Amino acid sequence: MTEAAGSLPRRVWLKQASAKLKKQSLPDPVWEASLLLARCLGVSRLRLLANQEEALQGAERQRADDWLERYLCGEPLAYLEGEAHFYGRPFVVSPAVLVPRADSECLIEMVLAELDLPEKSWVCDLGTGSGCLLLTLLAERAHWRGIGVDYSRPALEVARSNARRHHLEARVDWLQCSWLSGLELPAGPGLVVANPPYVVLGETMGHGVAEFEPDLALFVPEQEPLQAYRIILQSCAQTEAAGGLSAEARLLFEIGAGRSAELIALAKTHGFRLLKRASDLGEVERALLFARVEQA
Ligand SMILES: C[S@@+](CC[C@H](N)C(=O)[O-])C[C@H]1O[C@@H](n2cnc3c(N)ncnc32)[C@H](O)[C@@H]1O
């Protein structure tokens, strides 16, 4: 917390904040300063910019200074606000969960546009984090039921609060376990979706990501970047009777930049064939959809 500061016109605060952000070589410091202050005050940027002569004072000024210091250290704005938007909906976030990424929205788009599952299907989200993938799919498909799995109990608490926020709690079961170790997949048509960790130690990441987002959500051992994918594929490849993926169900992965060829090859060795692939807005291939290879 910074020391109590006096009153200051918003315009002056914005100028000083932009100068500090500029020193961090952020691409658009003026825009970021105004976004930060608008979110801190709970007003739109337009409203903020239209009222720049209003004074920031007392607790408001202190909170703005505090947010700026934390933001300069790389703390994501979503953690400062306690909220992030995903596919048009607000989600509670805390440092226990990965901040939902716009890149992951292409998984949702693929499911909604390409997957022809019956009205009453199931979806199982492995490594659910904030629950953004699972809860978005349930909100978009009113008759689907969901299972959200995470190894992290605090992450599951965040996901639960998001389910309550979107009135979806009656349609989800939550499970704390490692991938599919504590669970047999339901029979029949459905979807397993997973955005597991895929960053190896030492890989370059955005400002503040490694420092503030949970290690469990990001990192895998350097020797095996696709470790989590391999474990999930092994479980899904079990026979249906043993809780593996049914022939009518699908498996959708998010994958890191440049790793899809490796994942497609790995999936093939476990008896899965690629059905569809999709890229994010930055044209990075992110979403790979698989089905079991039919047994002769
Ligand atoms: C990259 S984050 C994805 C979070 C969320 N699905 C999203 O797309 O924003 C990976 C998630 O996997 C969880 N996780 C890591 N290891 C796990 C394991 N062995 N079993 C289950 N979940 C795990 C982490 O806690 C984290 O929430």
The ligand as a Gaussian input file, in Angstrom:
#p B3LYP/6-31G(d) Opt

LIG

0 1
 C       -3.565000     -23.657000     -18.381000
 S       -4.625000     -23.762000     -16.959000
 C       -6.207000     -23.768000     -17.753000
 C       -7.314000     -23.169000     -16.920000
 C       -8.641000     -22.983000     -17.698000
 N       -9.135000     -24.236000     -18.203000
 C       -8.462000     -21.993000     -18.822000
 O       -8.438000     -22.433000     -19.989000
 O       -8.344000     -20.791000     -18.550000
 C       -4.369000     -25.423000     -16.468000
 C       -5.188000     -25.891000     -15.269000
 O       -4.831000     -27.260000     -15.016000
 C       -4.773000     -27.479000     -13.621000
 N       -3.904000     -28.639000     -13.381000
 C       -2.556000     -28.703000     -13.390000
 N       -2.140000     -29.945000     -13.142000
 C       -3.254000     -30.699000     -12.981000
 C       -3.492000     -32.090000     -12.741000
 N       -2.488000     -32.928000     -12.584000
 N       -4.764000     -32.510000     -12.674000
 C       -5.811000     -31.649000     -12.830000
 N       -5.648000     -30.330000     -13.064000
 C       -4.387000     -29.861000     -13.147000
 C       -4.237000     -26.172000     -13.065000
 O       -4.549000     -26.031000     -11.693000
 C       -4.930000     -25.162000     -13.972000
 O       -6.157000     -24.745000     -13.415000

